[in-house]
Every structure is written in C-alpha cells, then in structure tokens.
Amino acid sequence: MTKVSNFYEAKNLSEAIFQLKNISELNIVGGCTQICHEQNGDFFDLPGNILCLKNIDELTNFSRTERRLEFGAATPLAKIENRASSGKIPGVLLEAIKSIATPAIRNFATIGGNICSPGCKKTLYAPLLALDAILEFKNDKETKLVPMQKFEEQFASLLPQLNLSEFFKDFITENPEAKEKRRYLLSKVIVPLQPWTLEHFSRFNRDSYGNEYGFSLAILVRDEKGVVSDFRIALAGAFVFRDRDLENFIVGSKLPLSPKFVSHFMAKTEERFDEVFKTADFCFYQMDKTRFLNSIRNVVKGLMI
Ligand SMILES: Cc1cc2nc3c(=O)[nH]c(=O)nc-3n(C[C@H](O)[C@H](O)[C@H](O)COP(=O)(O)OP(=O)(O)OC[C@H]3O[C@@H](n4cnc5c(N)ncnc54)[C@H](O)[C@@H]3O)c2cc1C
C-alpha cells in the first residue's frame, strides 16, 4: 500500500523558503527522477511532506554573462542541453548532462537534484567541481555561497534529504534539534566561465559495488603562449578527488610536455591518489585507481604532441 504524501508547490522562491521554515519535515524535490530510480517496489513511495520546486521561475531558468553561468537549481537538464548551442555551456558539463539517462528523463531531472542527491556523487559532480562551481543555499535567515569543494563538509548534512532509508533512519534516531537545522535549499549553481584549450569528460565503472552511475572524471587544461596556465582534475563517484598540489605540478610547464615530465606527473598522481585513499577498500580502490590513472595518462599524453 502506498503511503499518502502531502505535496506542496510554491509560486516563487520566497514562498518556498517560507514553507521550508514552517512546514515540519518538509522535503525538497526537483524532478523526482533520482528518488524514483531508487525505488524498486510496485508502488512509488514518498515520505511525509514534499515541496516541489519545478514551477518556480527563478529556479527553473539559467542566464549567462561574460564571466559566469547561473543555473536555477530546478533547471531541467534537457533545458540546459537544448540551449547549449545558442548560449555556450562548458563542454565538460554538456557532455556530462548528455550522458545522463534518456532525453525524456532529462526533461524532469534537475541540476540541483543531481548535486543534492545523497550517497555516491552523481554524474555532474566532477565537472562542476573541476569548473570551481559555487552553490547558493537559502533559508529564511540567510543566503550562503558555498564552493563546490566545501559542499560535502559544510552543507550536505544541512539539506532536507529525501532518501527513504536515510529518512527513516533519521526519523528514528535523530534528535529534533539536528532535524531543525535542515532548513536550506539549493537555489542556484554558479559556474565561472573561462576559456579552456582542452576539456575531457569520461565515465567508468558503472554498476560497480552498488554505485550504478559509476565515476565521472573531468579534466580541464588551458595553455597560454605554449605554457600550461591552468590544469584541473576532478573525479567523483563513491569518493571524490581533487588535489590542488597535483594540479599545480603541471601548471607553468612548457608545451609540448616531454615524456619524462609525463611519467613524473603520473608517478605524482599515483602517489597523491594513494595518500588520499589509503583507507579505501583495497580491491575496489585498486580497480578504480588503474582506470583513473589510465584516463589521465591518455589526456596528458595528448599534451606531448
Ligand atoms: C533511468 C534513469 C537513469 C539515470 N541515470 C543517471 C545517470 O547516469 N547519472 C546521474 O547522475 N543520475 C542518473 N539518474 C538520476 C537522476 O535522473 C539525476 O541524478 C537527476 O539529475 C536528479 O534530479 P531530480 O531533480 O530528479 O532529483 P530529485 O529526485 O527530485 O531529488 C534528488 C535528491 O536531491 C534533493 N534535492 C533536489 N533538489 C534540491 C534542492 N534544490 N535543494 C535541496 N535538495 C534538493 C532531494 O531532496 C533528493 O534527496 C537516472 C535516473 C533514472 C530514472
């Protein structure tokens, strides 16, 4: 038997924030596609009170200036994809969007839902991390701008999260004070725009150890007058990797890179990877590490030509 949920809508962002403050146990949803995907029973079950952001204009559109893109958190992925030819979207982000589900599902799936889904990081996480995206969160008291890199540590636990197992676990164990803190919604995703000489996006390891979307890898390279002026690597899935020291190792290098430099860089990459994930499960970690290193090697080798 399906539980009955109270489904709330808001006309604008202020109304959504008002509801978030005043309706107890309110959960935010975008397109519901992730929530739906997590359920394998005959009925679609949603807990308690649900606030859908899909009809709020401020949250379902995006704009572009010379310096940045601003996506309302409930912007459907298909909308971003369809407008990509007229307004430029960074290639790594566009490729990542196109790799998600089917066009029909992307009509509902939102950028905010992809970032806020609990558990393993979803497909857009790595490209947004590499692009130094900034997330805007709101509640009735404040607006906070959180760099993507700080999201997990500062904010993920402050969202009302509609994950059934977590929801029921929280319901039983959490104290009311902790629940009360969960009163933010993601309102905007800001992506700084910079020219990139090379943009790489790939996915691997789908369907491995309960992480059905696998890992996403985003690599960005900018060269100015034959010198690497910016270099970024982000990996996200069951774990997240972004390392400024490693990136800085290559910044300032002259192009084309020498084979000796590339092997130095790859040794450094492996060293950093080992340091960050020394506690990870050994068997899975080795498998992911090899794929991760091979993908990076292929991209960096391209800078030898
Ligand atoms: C067949 C199928 C294939 C899929 N393939 C992929 C794939 O390859 N890669 C991938 O990444 N995903 C995939 N998905 C999952 C999903 O479509 C995407 O992750 C999508 O971007 C989620 O967005 P949504 O709006 O539907 O999220 P929802 O399901 O509405 O929400 C997901 C979570 O985010 C929270 N949330 C949503 N919006 C906000 C907000 N503004 N503020 C705070 N919290 C919020 C919700 O409370 C919930 O916990 C697939 C889904 C299906 C059905």
PDBQT file of the ligand as one rigid body, heavy atoms in Angstrom, charges set to zero:
ROOT
HETATM    1  C1  LIG A 401      16.630   5.557 -15.814  1.00  0.00    +0.000 C 
HETATM    2  C2  LIG A 401      17.435   6.592 -15.018  1.00  0.00    +0.000 A 
HETATM    3  C3  LIG A 401      18.777   6.745 -15.324  1.00  0.00    +0.000 A 
HETATM    4  C4  LIG A 401      19.551   7.672 -14.603  1.00  0.00    +0.000 A 
HETATM    5  N1  LIG A 401      20.866   7.837 -14.935  1.00  0.00    +0.000 NA
HETATM    6  C5  LIG A 401      21.616   8.716 -14.242  1.00  0.00    +0.000 A 
HETATM    7  C6  LIG A 401      22.996   8.911 -14.558  1.00  0.00    +0.000 A 
HETATM    8  O1  LIG A 401      23.549   8.307 -15.469  1.00  0.00    +0.000 OA
HETATM    9  N2  LIG A 401      23.701   9.805 -13.800  1.00  0.00    +0.000 N 
HETATM   10  C7  LIG A 401      23.136  10.511 -12.782  1.00  0.00    +0.000 A 
HETATM   11  O2  LIG A 401      23.818  11.321 -12.156  1.00  0.00    +0.000 OA
HETATM   12  N3  LIG A 401      21.841  10.363 -12.476  1.00  0.00    +0.000 NA
HETATM   13  C8  LIG A 401      21.070   9.491 -13.174  1.00  0.00    +0.000 A 
HETATM   14  N4  LIG A 401      19.738   9.327 -12.849  1.00  0.00    +0.000 N 
HETATM   15  C9  LIG A 401      19.206  10.015 -11.664  1.00  0.00    +0.000 C 
HETATM   16  C10 LIG A 401      18.591  11.389 -11.893  1.00  0.00    +0.000 C 
HETATM   17  O3  LIG A 401      17.850  11.438 -13.093  1.00  0.00    +0.000 OA
HETATM   18  C11 LIG A 401      19.605  12.546 -11.879  1.00  0.00    +0.000 C 
HETATM   19  O4  LIG A 401      20.579  12.403 -10.875  1.00  0.00    +0.000 OA
HETATM   20  C12 LIG A 401      18.855  13.887 -11.724  1.00  0.00    +0.000 C 
HETATM   21  O5  LIG A 401      19.719  14.968 -12.033  1.00  0.00    +0.000 OA
HETATM   22  C13 LIG A 401      18.249  14.094 -10.339  1.00  0.00    +0.000 C 
HETATM   23  O6  LIG A 401      17.482  15.283 -10.380  1.00  0.00    +0.000 OA
HETATM   24  P1  LIG A 401      15.990  15.356  -9.813  1.00  0.00    +0.000 P 
HETATM   25  O7  LIG A 401      15.558  16.765  -9.924  1.00  0.00    +0.000 OA
HETATM   26  O8  LIG A 401      15.116  14.354 -10.468  1.00  0.00    +0.000 OA
HETATM   27  O9  LIG A 401      16.265  14.959  -8.294  1.00  0.00    +0.000 OA
HETATM   28  P2  LIG A 401      15.146  14.510  -7.238  1.00  0.00    +0.000 P 
HETATM   29  O10 LIG A 401      14.914  13.045  -7.422  1.00  0.00    +0.000 OA
HETATM   30  O11 LIG A 401      13.977  15.407  -7.257  1.00  0.00    +0.000 OA
HETATM   31  O12 LIG A 401      15.960  14.770  -5.876  1.00  0.00    +0.000 OA
HETATM   32  C14 LIG A 401      17.145  14.061  -5.571  1.00  0.00    +0.000 C 
HETATM   33  C15 LIG A 401      17.620  14.480  -4.158  1.00  0.00    +0.000 C 
HETATM   34  O13 LIG A 401      18.046  15.829  -4.150  1.00  0.00    +0.000 OA
HETATM   35  C16 LIG A 401      17.284  16.600  -3.191  1.00  0.00    +0.000 C 
HETATM   36  N5  LIG A 401      17.049  17.891  -3.837  1.00  0.00    +0.000 N 
HETATM   37  C17 LIG A 401      16.616  18.105  -5.107  1.00  0.00    +0.000 A 
HETATM   38  N6  LIG A 401      16.622  19.420  -5.391  1.00  0.00    +0.000 NA
HETATM   39  C18 LIG A 401      17.068  20.064  -4.286  1.00  0.00    +0.000 A 
HETATM   40  C19 LIG A 401      17.292  21.432  -3.938  1.00  0.00    +0.000 A 
HETATM   41  N7  LIG A 401      17.096  22.429  -4.825  1.00  0.00    +0.000 N 
HETATM   42  N8  LIG A 401      17.735  21.750  -2.703  1.00  0.00    +0.000 NA
HETATM   43  C20 LIG A 401      17.963  20.746  -1.782  1.00  0.00    +0.000 A 
HETATM   44  N9  LIG A 401      17.791  19.428  -2.048  1.00  0.00    +0.000 NA
HETATM   45  C21 LIG A 401      17.341  19.096  -3.271  1.00  0.00    +0.000 A 
HETATM   46  C22 LIG A 401      16.035  15.787  -2.918  1.00  0.00    +0.000 C 
HETATM   47  O14 LIG A 401      15.516  16.014  -1.629  1.00  0.00    +0.000 OA
HETATM   48  C23 LIG A 401      16.555  14.361  -3.068  1.00  0.00    +0.000 C 
HETATM   49  O15 LIG A 401      17.201  13.934  -1.889  1.00  0.00    +0.000 OA
HETATM   50  C24 LIG A 401      18.946   8.430 -13.561  1.00  0.00    +0.000 A 
HETATM   51  C25 LIG A 401      17.581   8.280 -13.276  1.00  0.00    +0.000 A 
HETATM   52  C26 LIG A 401      16.815   7.356 -13.995  1.00  0.00    +0.000 A 
HETATM   53  C27 LIG A 401      15.357   7.220 -13.685  1.00  0.00    +0.000 C 
ENDROOT
TORSDOF 0
